[in-house]
Amino acid sequence: MLTSIGDASDRERLIEALQQLGDSITEAIAVITESTNQPLLLSIDEAMRVLAVGETRIKRLVYSGKIDSVKIGRRRLIPYDALQDYTKQLVAEQASA
């Protein structure tokens, strides 16, 4: 917990380090995506595997608007970038908590 870290400057440095880690993770995901020819749009099942969450969780995230999605015909698809954005947002939120 941040309360056991010391003074405010220690907490600020930790938050900054966690945000930099989140940025590094996002950049690494981008490199992996480019090198593996990741599709731009993912099905619900594919997004579940990428985030390692279940179907109910991914659908709640999509329908609540926390993860952007598009509809093509009858299919609901999730831009890969939306998963990266969501992951980055989670890291930032937890760093500031």
N, C-alpha and C positions, 0 to 999 in steps of 0.2 A: 504494500500500500504506500501511497505517496506520503502519508502522514509520518512514516518512520524514516524518511530520507534525510531530514535535516531542515535547513533553512529554505526560504523561498527560492533563492538562486539555484540551489541543488535541484529543486523540483522543476524549475524552468529549464535547466540544462537537460534533465531527464526527458521532459516533454519534447524539447527540440530534437534530442537524439532519437526518440521514438518516431517523430514525424519524418526525420531523415531516413530512418529505417523503412517506414512506409513508402516513401518516395523511391527508395532503392528497390523494394519489392515490386512496385509498379513498373519501374524501368526494366527489371529482370523479366517480368511477365511479358512486357512488350517485346523484348528481344526474343524470348522463347516463341512467342506468337508469330513473329516475323519469320523465324527460322524453321518453324514447323508448318507454315502455311495454314494457320488457324483460320477457319471460316469466319466471315464477318458477323454472321447471324447464327445463333445456336438454338436448338430446340430446347424445350423444358428439360428433357432427359439429359442433354449434353450440358446444360447449365448446372443441373444438379451435380453432375460428376465434377465439373470444374470447381464448384464451391464446396463440394463434399457435404451437401445437405440433402434432405429428403424432398419428396415431391410437394408435400403440404407446405413446407417452409419456403421453397422457391416460388410457389404460386402465391403465397401471402405477400412475399416481397414484391412480386410483379404487380399484383392487383392493388396493393397499397401505394404503388408508385415509387417505392424505395429503389427499385431496379427498373430502368426504362425497358420498354419492349415495343415491338411493332407487330401488326397483324398483316399477314399476307395470305389472302384467301381465308381459309378456316384455321390456319396455323398461327399460333402466337410464338414469335421468335424474339430472342434476346440478343442485342448487340454485344459482342465480346467486350467492347470498351465499357459497356454498362456494368459488367461484372468487375472489371478493374476499378472503375470509379467507386462502386459500392465497397469493395475491399479497402480502398484507400480511405474512404469515409469512416469505416469501422475503426481502422488504426488510429485515425485522428481523434475520433470520439473517445476511444479508450485511453489515449495518451493524455487527453485533457481532463479525464475523470479523476 
